[in-house]
Amino acid sequence: MLTTIEVEIDREGRVRPVDPKGRLPAGRALLTLLAPLSDETALLAAPALADDWLKREEDAAWADLRLDR
């Protein structure tokens, strides 16, 4: 069974659960590092994504999810 536990990593690389009552079980784990998306990254990505978003094929693909139909 997969379990997600929110942790903090200190400057020395030690991993600690955010919930003080939480305890990390012995065993193996995969760690996904979450980093905030900077405004600059979002601004640089927008034009590239817009090329796809503005295609007629995209409109057709998402048409069944539109609320105004």
N, C-alpha and C positions, 0 to 999 in steps of 0.2 A: 504494500500500500504506500502511495506517495503522500507525504505530509509537507506542507509549506510552513516554515518558521521564519519570522522576521528577525534578522540579526543586525548587529552593528559590527563593523570591523575597525579596530583602532589603528593608530599609526604604525604599530609594531606587527600588524597582521593578525592579531588575536580576534577570534570570532566569539561574540557573546549574544545570547538571545536578548531581544528588546524587552520582552516580558520577564521581569525579575523572577517570577515563579517558574518560568519555562526552563527546561533543562534539555540540553542537546543529547540525544540518545547516542550511544556508542554505535559505530558503524561507518558506512560511507555515505557521501552526499555529493550532489552537484550544486555549485554556487553560481547564481546569476547576479552579476553586479549591476545595480541600477544607478544610472547617472542622469541627472537632470539634462534635458535637451536645452542647449543654449539658444537664445534668440537668434544668434548669428547662424547657427546650423539650420534652424527652421526657415530663416529667410533665404538661405542659399538653396535649400531643397525645394522650396515652393515652385519656382519656374519649371524645374524638371518634372515634378509631379503634375503640374497643370497641363503639360503636354498630353498626358494620359487622361486626366480628368475631363478634359474638354472634347474628347473624341465622341462621335455619335455612337460608336460601339459601346462605350461606357454608359451612355444614357439608356440604350436599349437593355443592357445587362441589368441595370438597377431599376428599370421602369416599374416592375411589380412591387417595389417597396415605397413608391411615392405616395404621400399622404393626400395630395391634391387631385387625385383622379377619381 
